């Protein structure tokens, strides 16, 4: 098992932060625009696993 990288996009605080192997690395960006954002991930090694998880309230109300 390789390293686990987590990108945390907080749309309430308008920040983007990173974790590596469950260690919080800090906020990389503050004051993100209050517009739709489209997260993207790129991996160059074979057998790399990528997942996205929504942690907010239900989108339908």
C-alpha positions in Angstrom: 0.0 0.0 0.0 1.4 3.4 -1.0 0.8 6.8 0.3 -2.7 8.1 0.9 -3.3 11.7 -0.2 -6.5 13.5 0.7 -7.6 16.8 -0.8 -10.1 18.6 1.4 -12.3 21.1 -0.5 -14.4 23.0 2.2 -17.0 25.0 0.3 -18.3 26.6 3.6 -14.9 28.0 4.6 -13.8 28.4 0.9 -10.6 26.6 1.5 -8.6 23.7 0.0 -6.3 21.7 2.2 -4.2 18.5 2.0 -3.5 15.4 4.2 -0.9 12.7 3.6 -1.3 9.4 5.4 -3.8 11.0 7.8 -1.4 13.8 8.7 -3.0 17.2 8.1 -0.5 19.3 6.0 -2.5 22.5 6.2 -4.6 24.8 4.1 -3.2 25.5 0.6 -5.8 28.0 -0.6 -8.1 30.4 1.1 -10.8 32.6 -0.3 -11.8 30.3 -3.1 -14.6 31.8 -5.2 -18.2 31.0 -4.4 -18.8 29.5 -7.8 -19.1 25.8 -8.9 -15.7 24.1 -8.6 -14.8 20.8 -10.4 -12.2 18.8 -8.6 -9.9 16.7 -10.8 -7.3 14.0 -10.0 -4.5 12.6 -12.1 -2.5 9.4 -11.4 0.5 8.2 -13.5 1.2 4.8 -12.0 -0.7 1.6 -12.9 -3.0 0.1 -10.3 -3.5 3.5 -8.6 -6.8 3.7 -6.7 -8.7 7.1 -6.7 -12.0 7.8 -5.0 -14.0 10.9 -4.2 -16.3 11.2 -1.2 -18.9 13.9 -0.6 -19.1 14.7 3.1 -21.8 17.4 3.2 -25.5 17.4 3.7 -27.8 15.6 1.2 -27.8 17.5 -2.1 -31.5 17.0 -2.6 -32.5 19.0 0.5 
